[in-house]
């Protein structure tokens, strides 16, 4: 984003400098008709000093803040108001332009670049009021002509259009940055996938095959190698989720769950994205990992598990089911009382903090199913 910011502020500085030259020409041509000619040159001197200072100040990101923007607008408004003292009432009534002419639009551009359409229009309205106040001070309120009216309209259009264009440019640059980041991540993933396929996966496949041929403890080693091979293939075959626009923007829950797929774990997800706030997606994935860890520890080596992700619109449901021995009634309460808090804290605690619910279905000899439901917009714990 820095490149765009530099270009925008540089463009404002260039405009300010060119508009100063035009204002100097106008003041030089009209100075003879001013009520106070020296005042016209004094205003031009103030504009020249501020143009140089503003170019340096706005060029430093650390100094681009509300105080500098307010000072820029105040200087522009003061130069406009000085017209009521320097010019004669007759010239003001005749529609002669204010002393800074179009130089004041630089303040509108600065506000538009800093804050978009809203700030751009705010600055334009302040300067429009200053233009009208010149006529009020000079006593020519009834003679506001086309020159003043056109100047006000141009200021408003500058604030509106430039602010809108700046916002679109920033959004386009942000989208480009995200696309470049995603492309870079994809290329790195493909590079790692090729290296893993050429080395690790082939070794794991060989260990699985040889372990099955040898039998005994080697067969168990081969089975474990097969599970790791399947998990690696699922990991490198899952496209990375696009980077979030903001630190806790929506993240697709599917890749976080499919990373747990293996020969003993089957993961089923919808074909389309299942977005959740990034914090909530990570917590749900951690709860699923805890549930699968319980399956591995309590259901034996041959147990299988199934993870099902369902998108209900306003809520998301993840079910983890296994074909293990199941649990008798009251087993969870006994485990919690004995200090074994896997389900109570790692699963139920995480989901509850997100404003969701956890339901456990289990019976001796019939396996266990843990159903976790969280709202689409979970709340963080207080």
N, C-alpha and C positions, 0 to 999 in steps of 0.2 A: 504493500500500500504506500510505501514511502515514495516510490517513483511518481505515482500520480499526485501525491500531495505537493511534492517539489514542483512539478510542472504547473499545477494550478496556481500556487502562490507566485511562481515566476511570471505567469501570464498576467496576474493582477498587478505585479510590480511594473511590468512593461506598459500595461494600460495606464497606470498612474503616471508614469513618466511622459508618455505621449500626450495624455490629457493635460499635463502641466504645461507642455510646450504650446498647446492650443490656447490654454487660458492666458499664457503670457502674451501671445499675439493679440488676443481680444483686448486685454487690458492696455497694451501699448497703443492699439488703434483708438480706443475710447477714452484714454486718460484725459485728453483735453476737455472732454465734456463732463467730467466728474465734478461733483460739488467739493470733494476733497481728494485731489489727484494723488497726494502723498499717501493717503490711506490705501488707494488701489495698489501702489507698489509695496506697501507694508504687507498687505494680504498676500500678494504674490510671493514675497520673501518668506512668509510663514508657510505657505503651501510648498515652496521649494525645500525648506528645512524638513517639513514633515514627510515629504516624498522620499527624501534620502533616508530618514530615520525609519520609516515604515518598511522600506525595502530590506533593510538590515534586520529589523525586529521580526517581521513576518517570515523572514527566511530562516529564523531559528525556531525549531519546533518547541523548545522549552519556554518560549516567550509568547507563543500564540495562545492567549487565554482571554478571558472576559475583560480584564483590565485594558489590554491592548486594543481589543475590538471597541470597547466603550470610548477609549481615547480617540481612536480613528474616527468614530462617528461624531464625537464632540467637536473635533477640529473641523470636519467637513461642515457641520451645522453652523459653527461659528463663522466660517468663511462665507457661508450663504447669508447669514444675518448681518455681516459687515456691509453687505450691499446697501442696506437701508441707510447707513451713515455716509458711505462713500459716494453713492449715486445721488442724483437729484431726483426729487419726487416726480418731475415731469418725465424723465427718462424711464423711471420705473413704471409709470403709468403707460408710457408708450410701448412697453413690452421688451425693453432692453434686457438681455440675459443677466443673471447674477454673476458676480465676479469670478467664481471658480468654474463657471459654465459646467462642462461635463466631468470635470475633475472629481466632483463629489460622488459620482457613481462608483468610484473605486472603493469607497467605504461600503456601499451596498454589495459590491462583488466580494469583498472580504467577508462580510457577514454571511453571504450565501455560500461561499466556499467552506466556511467554518461550521455552519449549521443547517444548510439546505434551504428549502423554500421558506420555511417559517421565519428563520432569522433574517433571510434576505428581504422578505416583505416587511418585517419589523423595521429594519434600517431604512427601507424606502419610505415608509410612512413617517418616520421621524424627520427625514429630509424634506418630505412633502409638506409637513407642518411648518418647517423652517422657511420654505419658499412662500407659503401663505402668510407667515408672520412678517416677512419683509414688507408686504403690501400693507399689513395692518400698522406697522411702525411708521411707514412713509405716508400713511393716510390715503392710500390709493386702493383700498379694499374693493371699491366698486369698479375698479378698472382692471381686474385680473384678466389678462388676455390669453390668446392662444399659446404664446410662448411659455408662460408659466404652466398652463394646463398640459401642454405637450410634454414639458419637462417632467412633470409629476407622473404622467402615464409611462414615460420611458423608464423612470426609476422603478416603478412598480413592476413593469415587465422584466427589467433586468434582474430584480430580486427573485421573481417567480421562475423565470426561464433558467437562469444560471443555477439557482438552487436545485431545480429539478434535474438539470443535466448533470450536475455534480453528483447528486445521489445515484443516478443511473450509472455514471462512470465508476463510482466506488463499488456498486453492486457487481458490475461487469468484471472489474478487476478481482473482486473477491471470488467470483465464480471461476475465473481463469486460474487463480492461485489454487483453488480446491481441485480443479481438473488436473493441473500439473502435479499436485501432490498425489492425487489418486493414480495418475499414470506412472509416476515414479514408484509408488508402492506396488503397483501391478508388475512392473518390470523387475523389481527386486524379488517379488514373490515367485515370478516365473524363473528367475535365475536360481533361486534357492531350490525350487521344485526340481529343476533339471539336475542339480548337484545331488539332491537327496535321492532322486530316482536312480541316478547312475551309481550311487554308492550304498547309502543306508538301506533303502528299500530292497535292493537286490540281496544284500547280506541277510536282512531279516527274513526274506522269502526262502533263502537257502537254509537258514537255521530252522525255520518251520518245517521245511521238507525233510531235512536230515533228521530232525528230532522225531518226526512221525515214523521214519523208517527204523530208527534205533529203538524206539519204545522206552518204557520205564521213565526214569527221571528226565531223560532227554526229550521225551514226548511232551512233558509238562513245560520244559524250556521252549520247545517248539511252539506250543500253544500260546505262551506269553509273547513270543516273537511275532506270531501271527496277529495277535491283538494290537501290538504296537505298530505293525505294518499297516493295518486297517486304519488306526487312528491317524497315522502320518499321512496316509493317502487322503483321508477326509479333510485333514487340516490344509494340505497344500492344494486341494481341489476346491476349497471354499474361497470365493472372491472376497477380498476385504471390503468392509463397509466404508462408504464415503466418509471422509473426515467431517465431524460436526462443524457447523458454522460458528457456534459459540461453545464454551466449555461444557455446558450441560444441555446441549441440544438433543433432539431425538436421535436414537441409534437403533439400528435394526437388530432385533433380538435373535434372529435366526442363526447368524454365524456364531454367536456366543454359545448356542446350544449344540449345533452340529459339530463343534470342536470336540464334544464328548463321545462321538460315535466310534464304535469299535465292533469287533466280531461278537461281543457279548452285550453291546448297547446299541439299540436301534433308535434313531431320532427321526421323528416325522414333523415337518413344519409346513405351513402354507407356501404356495408358490410365489406370493407377493410379500413385500416387506411387512414386518410387524414392528412398527416404531414405538419406542418407549423413551422417555428421558434417559440420557446416558447413565445417570446415577442409578435409576430404577432397573435398567437393563443389566447393569453389572451385579446388582444385589440379587436379582432373580436368577441369573446365571450361577452366582455363588451358592444360592440355596439348592439349585439343581445338582451342583457338584457335591454338596454335602449329602444329598439324598442318595446319589450314586455311590458315594464313599460308604454309606451305611449298607448298601446292597453288597458291595465287595467284602465288607468286614463280617457281615452277619448271615449272608445267604450261601456261602460256599463258593468254590472256584467255578462250578458249572452253572451258576445262576445267570439268568439273562434279565435284562431290564429294557423297558421301552419308555421313551420320552416323547410325549405328544404336546405340541404347541398349538393352541387354538386362539384365534383372534375374534373376540366377541364384539368388536366395535368400541364400546365404552369401557371394556375391560379385557384383560389378557389372562388366559388360563394355561398353566403348564402342569401336566400330569406325569408323574414318575411311577411306573408300575414294575414289579418284579415277580418272578415265579418261585420265590424262596419259600421257606417254611411258614411265613406269616407270624403274627404276634397275637397272643391271647389278650383278652380284655384286661385293661389296667396296666399293661406292660410299660406303656409310655410314662405313666405317672410314677411307676416304680423306678424307672431309669432316671427320671428327673430328680426324684427324692434321693437317689444314690449318687447324684453328681454327674451322671452321664447325660449331657445337655445337647447332644447332636441335633435332635429334632426340635427341642424347645428353643434353643438359641440360634443355631446355624440356619435353621429353616423357618420355624414359626416366628422367631424374633425378627428376622430380616423382612419377611413378608408383612408382618403386622406393622412395622415401622413405615412401610410404604402405603399403609391404609388398606391392605388386602387381608385375605383370610386363607387359612390352611385347614384342609379336611383330610384325615387319615382313615382309609378303609383297609381293614386287615382282619384276618381270622386265622387261627391255627391251621396250617396245611394248605392255605389258599392264597399265599402271597400277600403283598402289601401294595397299596396304591396311595400316593401322596398327591393331593390336588391343591395347587397353589393358584389363587386368583388375585390379581392386582388391578386397580383402576388404571385407565389410560393415562390419567394425570395424577400419579401418586404424589403424596405429600411427604416432605422430609420430616424426620423426627424433630421435635422442638428441642 
